[in-house]
Amino acid sequence: MKKFLAIILCLVMVLALIACNREESKPDKPDESKNTEEASKPDTNPNPDLKIGVILVGDENEGYTAAHIEGFKEAIKNLGLSEDQVTWKYVIHENAECYDTAIDLVDKGCKIIFSNSYGHQSYMVQAAQENPDVVFCPATGDTANVCGLPNVVNLFPFTYESRYVSGVVAGMKLKELMDAGTVTDPYVGYVGAYPYAEVVSGYTAFFLGIKSIVPEAHMDVMYTSSWFDLNKENETAKALMARGCVIIGQHADSTGAPSAVEAALAEGKVAYSVGYNIDMLKVAPTAALTSAQNNWSVLYTAVLKDFLDGKTMAHDYTAGYNDNGVMISALGASCAPGTAEKVEEVIAAIKDGSLHVFDINTFTVDGKKVESNVYDFSTWNADYTAIQYEGEKIETISDGYFHESVYRSAPYFDLRIDGITELTDTN
């Protein structure tokens, strides 16, 4: 009996020791670090046989295209697809080369094809007409809803929201300079690519963000007639600074403007930069305040998911701050004190709907408040001599603000508001 009790006692001690060791090995609390993004990603590839084509106007050395590449790779990762399923076509010009490239991708078996520049659109639509079993997605396009083709999809984020927020950052700096007496004229410059609605919407939102902080601000815009031209953007920024501009914004795709501003600041000139697409602190560590950015992964993920799920594709996909579709880059060291807090406040107001970027009480045209704006959503041919696709005429102003990117994803705000001057070579 004693032997039996001894055996039982030994077993109890062993079990207690095991239990103790197990208790000691437990973490203080469950590791929840993998319960968010990683957990939401598929464990297996939902369609390993799918082939995807991507047509790019530039490559990773050009900020706009670099943002698209990063966004597309993230979307592929989000959906459990493999990068081996993607055929990339770099530096494809906005001419018949795009059509030839699209057809080549179709011949390679691609069932969904993306392009990333507005000038690609007409060639993508041409390819879509000839290949109804393939979906064509020209980013920044404006014809999907009017061309009559179910296999054409446009995508464009609410860039005007991040433009406005980046303008607030610029306005905070401008106010700091004026309060210190360093600057007496709140004169802003903007390097634009073309006088298209996409650019006009963006620079107007940027200006309104500045005006929310410095109401007396005024801005000149100079166009480069190119989406990407390092030297021309650099020279245009210099020309604006020579006129007295102390903040330089941009809707152009290179680092040319921020580099020019950084050099001017180093030489003792009062000048700061707000970029686009990518963080400009590497090329302008002192001059760069921030950059307006698009999170393209949100839109690419949405389009690809609908395609994979076999859903009827929407003609237009868009996303703003509420969907994590836009953002600004890290604030530079030269930003005014209180900028981060102000940015948080403004973004929160955009998200909850208490702030509308194009509130008609914040701007005038020819000295008058704009209470109605009927926009013709028809699209025109390349020469702008005739309507290519007939669209609806829609009132874009209601509830006290202009409803941008609601009736199609691509911007259509093209009002020229007071306080902004578009310069020509003769000005």
C-alpha positions as CSV (number, residue, x, y, z in Angstrom):
1,M,0.0,0.0,0.0
2,K,2.8,2.4,0.9
3,K,4.5,1.6,-2.5
4,F,1.2,2.3,-4.3
5,L,0.8,5.7,-2.4
6,A,4.4,6.6,-3.3
7,I,3.7,6.0,-7.0
8,I,0.5,8.1,-6.8
9,L,2.4,10.9,-5.0
10,C,5.2,10.9,-7.7
11,L,2.6,11.1,-10.5
12,V,0.9,14.1,-8.7
13,M,4.3,15.9,-8.4
14,V,5.1,15.2,-12.1
15,L,1.7,16.5,-13.2
16,A,2.0,19.6,-11.0
17,L,5.5,20.3,-12.4
18,I,4.2,20.0,-16.0
19,A,1.3,22.3,-15.2
20,C,3.7,24.8,-13.6
21,N,5.9,24.8,-16.7
22,R,2.9,25.3,-18.9
23,E,1.8,28.2,-16.9
24,E,5.2,29.8,-16.9
25,S,5.4,29.5,-20.7
26,K,2.1,31.4,-21.3
27,P,2.5,35.0,-22.5
28,D,1.0,37.6,-20.2
29,K,-1.7,38.2,-22.9
30,P,-2.5,36.7,-26.3
31,D,-0.4,38.0,-29.2
32,E,-2.9,40.0,-31.2
33,S,-0.3,41.5,-33.5
34,K,-1.3,39.1,-36.4
35,N,-5.0,39.5,-35.9
36,T,-5.4,42.5,-38.3
37,E,-4.0,42.8,-41.8
38,E,-2.2,39.4,-42.0
39,A,-5.2,37.6,-40.7
40,S,-7.4,39.2,-43.4
41,K,-5.3,38.0,-46.3
42,P,-6.2,34.8,-48.0
43,D,-4.2,31.7,-47.1
44,T,-4.4,30.4,-50.7
45,N,-4.3,32.1,-54.1
46,P,-7.9,32.6,-55.2
47,N,-7.1,32.4,-58.9
48,P,-3.6,31.1,-59.7
49,D,-4.3,30.9,-63.4
50,L,-5.3,34.6,-63.8
51,K,-3.0,36.7,-65.8
52,I,-2.9,40.5,-65.2
53,G,-1.4,43.2,-67.4
54,V,-0.2,46.6,-66.2
55,I,0.7,49.4,-68.6
56,L,2.8,52.3,-67.0
57,V,3.7,55.7,-68.4
58,G,6.9,55.6,-66.5
59,D,8.9,53.4,-64.2
60,E,10.0,53.2,-60.6
61,N,12.2,56.3,-61.1
62,E,9.2,58.5,-61.7
63,G,7.2,59.4,-58.6
64,Y,3.7,59.0,-60.0
65,T,4.4,55.6,-61.5
66,A,6.4,54.5,-58.5
67,A,3.3,55.1,-56.3
68,H,1.2,53.0,-58.7
69,I,3.7,50.2,-58.7
70,E,3.8,50.2,-54.9
71,G,0.0,50.3,-54.7
72,F,-0.5,47.5,-57.2
73,K,2.0,45.2,-55.5
74,E,0.2,45.8,-52.2
75,A,-3.1,45.0,-53.8
76,I,-1.8,41.7,-55.1
77,K,-0.5,40.9,-51.7
78,N,-3.8,41.8,-50.1
79,L,-5.7,39.4,-52.3
80,G,-3.3,36.5,-52.1
81,L,-2.3,36.7,-55.8
82,S,1.3,36.2,-57.0
83,E,3.4,38.8,-58.6
84,D,4.3,36.1,-61.2
85,Q,0.8,36.6,-62.5
86,V,1.5,40.2,-63.4
87,T,3.1,41.3,-66.7
88,W,4.5,44.8,-66.3
89,K,5.0,47.2,-69.3
90,Y,7.1,50.2,-68.4
91,V,7.5,53.6,-70.1
92,I,4.6,53.2,-72.5
93,H,3.8,56.4,-74.3
94,E,0.4,58.0,-74.6
95,N,0.0,57.0,-78.3
96,A,-0.6,54.0,-80.4
97,E,2.1,52.2,-78.5
98,C,-0.4,51.9,-75.7
99,Y,-2.9,50.1,-77.9
100,D,-0.2,47.8,-79.3
101,T,0.9,47.0,-75.7
102,A,-2.7,46.3,-74.6
103,I,-3.2,43.9,-77.5
104,D,0.1,42.2,-76.8
105,L,-1.1,41.6,-73.2
106,V,-4.4,40.2,-74.5
107,D,-2.4,37.8,-76.7
108,K,-0.4,36.8,-73.6
109,G,-3.7,35.7,-71.9
110,C,-4.3,38.7,-69.6
111,K,-7.9,38.9,-68.6
112,I,-7.7,42.3,-66.8
113,I,-5.4,45.1,-67.9
114,F,-4.6,48.4,-66.1
115,S,-3.0,51.6,-67.3
116,N,-2.0,54.5,-65.2
117,S,-2.1,57.6,-67.3
118,Y,-4.9,59.7,-68.7
119,G,-3.4,59.7,-72.2
120,H,-3.6,55.9,-72.3
121,Q,-7.4,55.9,-72.1
122,S,-8.5,56.2,-75.7
123,Y,-6.2,53.3,-76.7
124,M,-7.4,51.2,-73.9
125,V,-11.0,51.8,-75.0
126,Q,-10.1,50.9,-78.5
127,A,-8.6,47.6,-77.3
128,A,-11.7,47.1,-75.1
129,Q,-14.0,47.4,-78.1
130,E,-12.1,44.6,-79.8
131,N,-11.8,42.3,-76.8
132,P,-15.2,42.2,-74.9
133,D,-14.0,39.3,-72.7
134,V,-11.1,41.3,-71.2
135,V,-11.6,44.1,-68.6
136,F,-9.6,47.3,-69.3
137,C,-9.0,49.7,-66.4
138,P,-7.5,53.1,-67.4
139,A,-6.6,54.9,-64.1
140,T,-7.5,58.6,-64.1
141,G,-9.8,58.0,-67.0
142,D,-13.2,59.7,-67.6
143,T,-15.0,57.7,-70.3
144,A,-16.1,54.4,-68.7
145,N,-19.5,55.6,-67.8
146,V,-20.2,57.1,-71.2
147,C,-18.4,54.9,-73.8
148,G,-21.1,52.2,-73.6
149,L,-18.6,49.4,-72.9
150,P,-19.2,47.2,-69.8
151,N,-15.6,46.1,-69.8
152,V,-14.1,49.6,-69.2
153,V,-13.4,50.7,-65.7
154,N,-12.0,54.0,-64.4
155,L,-10.4,54.6,-61.0
156,F,-9.3,57.7,-59.3
157,P,-9.1,58.6,-55.6
158,F,-10.3,61.8,-53.9
159,T,-7.0,63.5,-54.4
160,Y,-8.6,66.8,-53.8
161,E,-8.9,65.9,-50.1
162,S,-5.2,65.3,-49.6
163,R,-4.4,68.4,-51.7
164,Y,-6.5,70.4,-49.3
165,V,-4.8,69.0,-46.3
166,S,-1.4,69.6,-47.8
167,G,-2.6,73.2,-48.4
168,V,-3.3,73.5,-44.7
169,V,0.3,72.4,-44.0
170,A,1.5,75.1,-46.4
171,G,-0.9,77.7,-44.8
172,M,0.5,77.0,-41.4
173,K,4.0,77.7,-42.6
174,L,3.0,80.8,-44.5
175,K,1.2,82.1,-41.3
176,E,4.3,81.4,-39.3
177,L,6.5,83.4,-41.7
178,M,4.1,86.3,-41.8
179,D,3.7,86.4,-38.0
180,A,7.5,86.6,-37.7
181,G,7.6,89.4,-40.3
182,T,9.8,87.2,-42.6
183,V,7.2,87.4,-45.3
184,T,4.8,90.2,-46.0
185,D,3.2,89.0,-49.2
186,P,1.5,85.6,-48.9
187,Y,2.4,84.7,-52.5
188,V,2.2,81.0,-53.5
189,G,3.3,79.3,-56.7
190,Y,2.2,76.1,-58.4
191,V,3.9,73.9,-61.0
192,G,1.1,72.3,-63.0
193,A,1.3,69.8,-65.9
194,Y,-1.7,70.8,-68.0
195,P,-4.8,73.0,-67.6
196,Y,-7.1,69.9,-67.2
197,A,-9.8,69.5,-64.6
198,E,-7.6,67.0,-62.8
199,V,-4.9,69.7,-62.2
200,V,-7.4,72.5,-61.7
201,S,-9.3,70.6,-59.0
202,G,-6.0,69.8,-57.3
203,Y,-4.5,73.2,-57.2
204,T,-7.8,74.8,-56.2
205,A,-8.1,72.4,-53.3
206,F,-4.5,73.1,-52.3
207,F,-5.2,76.9,-52.5
208,L,-8.4,76.6,-50.4
209,G,-6.4,74.7,-47.7
210,I,-3.9,77.6,-47.6
211,K,-6.7,80.2,-47.5
212,S,-8.3,78.4,-44.5
213,I,-5.2,79.5,-42.6
214,V,-4.2,82.7,-44.5
215,P,-7.3,84.2,-46.1
216,E,-5.4,86.9,-48.0
217,A,-3.1,84.3,-49.8
218,H,-2.9,84.4,-53.6
219,M,-1.4,81.9,-56.1
220,D,0.1,81.8,-59.6
221,V,0.1,78.6,-61.7
222,M,2.6,77.9,-64.4
223,Y,2.2,74.9,-66.7
224,T,4.9,72.6,-68.0
225,S,2.8,70.9,-70.7
226,S,4.3,67.6,-69.5
227,W,3.4,65.2,-66.7
228,F,7.1,64.4,-66.1
229,D,9.9,66.7,-67.0
230,L,12.6,67.1,-64.4
231,N,14.3,70.1,-65.9
232,K,11.2,72.0,-66.9
233,E,9.6,71.5,-63.5
234,N,12.9,72.7,-61.9
235,E,13.0,75.8,-64.1
236,T,9.3,76.5,-63.6
237,A,9.8,76.5,-59.8
238,K,12.7,78.8,-60.2
239,A,10.6,81.2,-62.3
240,L,7.8,81.2,-59.7
241,M,10.3,81.9,-56.9
242,A,11.9,84.7,-59.0
243,R,8.4,86.3,-59.1
244,G,8.3,86.2,-55.2
245,C,6.5,83.0,-54.5
246,V,7.5,81.6,-51.1
247,I,5.6,78.3,-51.2
248,I,5.7,76.1,-54.3
249,G,3.1,73.4,-54.8
250,Q,3.0,71.0,-57.7
251,H,0.9,68.7,-59.9
252,A,3.9,67.3,-61.8
253,D,5.5,64.0,-61.3
254,S,9.2,64.6,-60.8
255,T,11.4,65.9,-58.0
256,G,12.4,68.9,-60.1
257,A,10.4,71.5,-58.2
258,P,11.4,70.5,-54.7
259,S,15.0,70.2,-55.7
260,A,14.9,73.8,-57.0
261,V,13.2,75.0,-53.8
262,E,15.8,73.2,-51.6
263,A,18.7,74.9,-53.5
264,A,17.0,78.3,-53.2
265,L,16.5,77.9,-49.5
266,A,20.2,76.9,-49.1
267,E,21.2,80.1,-50.8
268,G,19.2,82.2,-48.3
269,K,15.9,82.6,-50.1
270,V,12.7,82.1,-48.2
271,A,11.1,79.2,-50.0
272,Y,9.3,75.9,-49.1
273,S,7.9,73.1,-51.1
274,V,4.8,70.9,-51.1
275,G,5.2,67.9,-53.3
276,Y,3.0,65.2,-54.9
277,N,3.0,61.4,-55.1
278,I,6.1,60.7,-53.0
279,D,7.8,61.9,-49.9
280,M,10.2,64.7,-51.1
281,L,12.3,64.9,-48.0
282,K,15.1,62.9,-49.7
283,V,15.6,65.6,-52.3
284,A,14.5,68.6,-50.2
285,P,15.2,67.7,-46.5
286,T,14.8,71.3,-45.3
287,A,12.4,72.8,-47.9
288,A,9.9,70.0,-48.1
289,L,6.9,70.4,-45.9
290,T,4.8,67.4,-47.0
291,S,3.4,65.8,-50.2
292,A,-0.2,65.0,-51.2
293,Q,-0.4,61.3,-51.8
294,N,-2.7,58.6,-53.2
295,N,-2.9,55.2,-51.7
296,W,-3.5,53.4,-55.0
297,S,-3.6,50.0,-53.3
298,V,-7.1,50.7,-52.0
299,L,-8.5,51.1,-55.5
300,Y,-6.5,48.3,-57.1
301,T,-7.6,46.0,-54.4
302,A,-11.3,47.0,-54.8
303,V,-11.2,46.5,-58.6
304,L,-9.4,43.2,-58.5
305,K,-11.5,41.8,-55.7
306,D,-14.7,42.5,-57.7
307,F,-13.2,40.9,-60.7
308,L,-12.1,37.8,-58.8
309,D,-15.5,37.6,-57.1
310,G,-17.2,37.6,-60.5
311,K,-19.2,40.8,-59.7
312,T,-20.5,43.2,-62.3
313,M,-17.8,45.8,-62.4
314,A,-18.6,49.4,-61.5
315,H,-17.7,52.0,-64.1
316,D,-16.0,54.2,-61.5
317,Y,-14.0,53.3,-58.4
318,T,-12.9,56.0,-55.9
319,A,-11.8,56.4,-52.3
320,G,-10.9,59.2,-49.9
321,Y,-9.8,59.7,-46.3
322,N,-12.7,57.7,-45.1
323,D,-11.4,54.7,-47.1
324,N,-7.7,55.3,-46.5
325,G,-7.5,56.2,-50.2
326,V,-5.5,59.4,-49.8
327,M,-2.9,60.7,-47.3
328,I,-0.1,63.2,-46.9
329,S,3.5,62.2,-46.4
330,A,5.5,62.7,-43.2
331,L,5.7,66.3,-42.1
332,G,9.1,67.9,-42.7
333,A,11.2,69.5,-39.9
334,S,10.5,73.0,-41.3
335,C,6.7,72.7,-40.7
336,A,5.2,75.3,-38.3
337,P,4.5,74.3,-34.7
338,G,1.0,73.0,-34.3
339,T,0.8,71.7,-37.9
340,A,0.4,68.0,-36.9
341,E,-2.5,68.8,-34.6
342,K,-4.1,71.0,-37.2
343,V,-3.8,68.3,-39.8
344,E,-5.5,65.8,-37.5
345,E,-8.3,68.3,-36.9
346,V,-8.9,68.9,-40.6
347,I,-8.8,65.2,-41.6
348,A,-11.3,64.4,-38.8
349,A,-13.6,67.2,-40.2
350,I,-13.4,65.8,-43.7
351,K,-14.2,62.3,-42.5
352,D,-17.2,63.3,-40.5
353,G,-18.5,65.6,-43.2
354,S,-18.4,68.8,-41.3
355,L,-15.8,70.1,-43.8
356,H,-16.3,70.1,-47.5
357,V,-13.3,71.0,-49.6
358,F,-15.3,72.9,-52.2
359,D,-17.6,74.7,-49.9
360,I,-19.1,77.5,-52.0
361,N,-18.8,79.9,-49.1
362,T,-15.0,79.7,-49.3
363,F,-14.5,81.0,-52.8
364,T,-15.9,83.2,-55.6
365,V,-15.6,83.4,-59.3
366,D,-15.4,86.9,-60.8
367,G,-16.3,88.2,-57.4
368,K,-19.5,86.2,-57.2
369,K,-20.6,83.2,-55.1
370,V,-21.2,80.2,-57.4
371,E,-24.5,78.5,-56.4
372,S,-25.0,76.5,-59.5
373,N,-22.7,74.6,-61.9
374,V,-24.2,72.2,-64.5
375,Y,-21.4,70.1,-65.8
376,D,-21.5,68.3,-69.2
377,F,-20.1,64.8,-68.7
378,S,-19.6,64.2,-72.4
379,T,-16.1,63.5,-73.4
380,W,-14.3,65.1,-76.3
381,N,-11.9,63.8,-79.0
382,A,-8.2,64.3,-78.8
383,D,-8.3,67.7,-80.6
384,Y,-11.3,68.9,-78.5
385,T,-13.1,69.7,-81.7
386,A,-16.1,67.3,-81.3
387,I,-17.9,65.3,-78.6
388,Q,-16.7,61.7,-78.7
389,Y,-19.1,60.2,-76.2
390,E,-22.4,61.9,-75.2
391,G,-22.9,62.2,-71.4
392,E,-25.4,63.7,-69.0
393,K,-25.5,67.3,-67.9
394,I,-25.6,67.3,-64.1
395,E,-25.9,69.9,-61.4
396,T,-22.7,69.5,-59.4
397,I,-23.5,72.0,-56.6
398,S,-26.0,71.1,-53.8
399,D,-26.1,71.4,-50.0
400,G,-23.7,74.3,-50.2
401,Y,-20.7,72.6,-51.9
402,F,-19.4,71.3,-55.2
403,H,-19.7,67.5,-55.3
404,E,-16.3,66.5,-56.7
405,S,-15.7,62.9,-58.0
406,V,-19.2,61.8,-57.2
407,Y,-20.7,61.5,-60.6
408,R,-17.5,60.0,-62.0
409,S,-14.2,59.2,-60.3
410,A,-12.0,61.5,-62.4
411,P,-12.1,65.1,-61.2
412,Y,-14.4,67.6,-63.0
413,F,-14.0,70.7,-60.9
414,D,-12.7,73.2,-63.4
415,L,-13.9,76.5,-62.1
416,R,-11.2,79.3,-62.1
417,I,-11.7,80.9,-58.7
418,D,-10.6,84.3,-57.6
419,G,-7.1,84.5,-56.1
420,I,-5.5,82.1,-58.6
421,T,-3.9,83.3,-61.8
422,E,-2.9,80.9,-64.6
423,L,0.3,82.4,-66.1
424,T,1.2,82.2,-69.8
425,D,4.5,82.9,-71.5
426,T,3.4,86.5,-72.0
427,N,2.6,87.2,-68.4
